[in-house]
Amino acid sequence: MGESNETPEALQAICYQRGSLRLLDQRKLPLESVYLNIQDSKDGWNAIRDMVVRGAPAIAIAAALSLAVEIHSLEFKGAPADAADFIVKKLEFLVSSRPTAVNLSDAATKLGDLVQNTSETTTEVKTVFKAFVEAAEAMLENDVADNKAIGSHGAIFLRKKSEGLDKLCVLTHCNTGSLATAGYGTALGVIRALHAGGYLDKAFCTETRPFNQAKFQAIWLSFGSRLTAYELVHDKIPATLVTDSAVAALMKSGSVNAVVVGADRIAANGSDTANKIGTYSLALCAKHHGVQFYVAAPLTSIDLSISSGQQIVIEERSPKELLNSEGGLGKQVAASGIAVWNPAFDVTPASLITAIITEKGVITKSGDDVFDIKSFVESTSKRLTIE
Ligand SMILES: CSC[C@H]1O[C@H](OP(=O)(O)O)[C@H](O)[C@@H]1O
């Protein structure tokens, strides 16, 4: 995948038109805005694994579109059923790029079912391929609308829960904005919606160590400081960057009214949510200081196939991300021989979560300390909007 010299609208992680996909290389932000040309699913796999593109929704969309580009001009020899099998195998390959976020495997399952069903109703391979490409494109188109709905539901709910406060100070972790989705963002979408309504005093964003995807400069940067700060400055949203280890002191000072984070996988029991490493400690701090703690995520982040967080595979990334500078690409900065434990995610129980904000409304807890996720998901098809 080569570099592309065109630079479209900033904050656009995914640039797609039928037959062409370019991904913003987020490892080089904020100092450089470079797009990589993605020719096929192998390029897509590499871009996800190397975190050129990251963020649960963006990963799923980028993977699907990388395969859409691959089959756009493919001369496929075989029957429709062979074409469907070809696509399913490519989707399985793409799912292997990163294990924790469920959005990619959820999309792969739905797209695989679609092409297999289509193959049973046509004699034309191109019909199977067309169905896949259109479904992949719909993922890109629908994501922004879903995120704006998350933002709106979240802003309304946080205001209701914060009566007496004209404006809120909201802390977020990692990057859940336009750079983690097709646009606008999930948790950062809630912050955008509060700001747009005049209800945000300021946002706090954590550095979100240790993954420092710096661009070959000596400064140590990470998702929060590099991506979320970049988005907040770009949107002129009042914001303050803090180290992950400053959060407890910040909450103790009374400066934080609420925390809103994203999710990579929400277990069906509604009590376990996987998100970027450090989320669990944020939730513990929030509980101790009586700060509201929200998870904002689309329904595609909910995994009804697992009953608890123990079944969530937590990605462990290279020790070099801690041992070396510049996201592991630079020189050694830690003592040789030291062991490293570098999980990219952790799991937060429902007992520490105030509510889960989705595009279909806000999931609140019943009497006990879990969310009735299954009933909410089953009922959302009937409900237009709730909060
Ligand atoms: C809307 S992004 C959700 C989620 O994905 C991020 O992980 P990564 O940047 O490693 O892909 C982070 O956990 C966000 O909260």
The ligand as a Gaussian input file, in Angstrom:
#p B3LYP/6-31G(d) Opt

LIG

0 1
 C      -15.076000       4.170000      18.934000
 S      -13.512000       3.433000      19.154000
 C      -13.784000       2.289000      20.405000
 C      -12.488000       1.875000      21.090000
 O      -11.446000       1.442000      20.171000
 C      -10.175000       1.934000      20.663000
 O       -9.170000       0.941000      20.647000
 P       -7.997000       1.004000      19.522000
 O       -7.637000       2.446000      19.355000
 O       -6.870000       0.161000      20.102000
 O       -8.583000       0.389000      18.273000
 C      -10.458000       2.359000      22.084000
 O      -10.498000       1.248000      22.971000
 C      -11.833000       2.964000      21.891000
 O      -12.508000       3.233000      23.089000

